[in-house]
């Protein structure tokens, strides 16, 4: 196995373990955590959008 592939697998496992530990400590579900991330991202984007959508109708 190449070292770059080993590094990627190691980082993926580390991220997974850290997320699981976070879910356990905070008591929130995986879906709630994902929803929080998406909501925050959408709020930030809507506060200063990069692109303007033109009306289609």
N, C-alpha and C positions, 0 to 999 in steps of 0.2 A: 504494500500500500504506500502511495506517495506521501510525503510529509505534508503537502498542502491539503490533501484529502483528510489526513489524520487531524490536522489543525481545525478544519471545518467541522468535522464530526465532534471534536472536543469542545469547540465553542458552542455548537448546537446543544450538546448535552448540558454544558454549563448554564446556558440561557434557560433551558427547560427546568433545571433544578432550581435556579434562582426564582423563576416565576412560580413554581409549585410552592416554594417556601413562602413567597409573598402571599399567595392565595391562602395558605394555611394560617399565617400570622394575622392577616387582616380579616379573615372569615368571609371574604367575598368569593363568588363563583368565577369561573373562567369567563363565562359569558358577560357577567357584570363588568369585569375588568376590561374586556374587549370593547364593550359598549362605552365605557368611560373614555377609553383612548380615542375611539372614533368620534364621540361627541365633542371632545376637546379639540380634535383636529378640524372638525367641521366649523366649530365656533371661531377658531383662529383664522381659518381660510375666509369665512364670511366677513370677518372684521376688516380684512385687507385682501380682497381677491386679486389674483394675478391676471385673470381673463374675464372679459365681460361677455355674457351670453346674450345674443340677440334674440328678440322674441320671434317665434316661428309662426304665430297666427296673426 
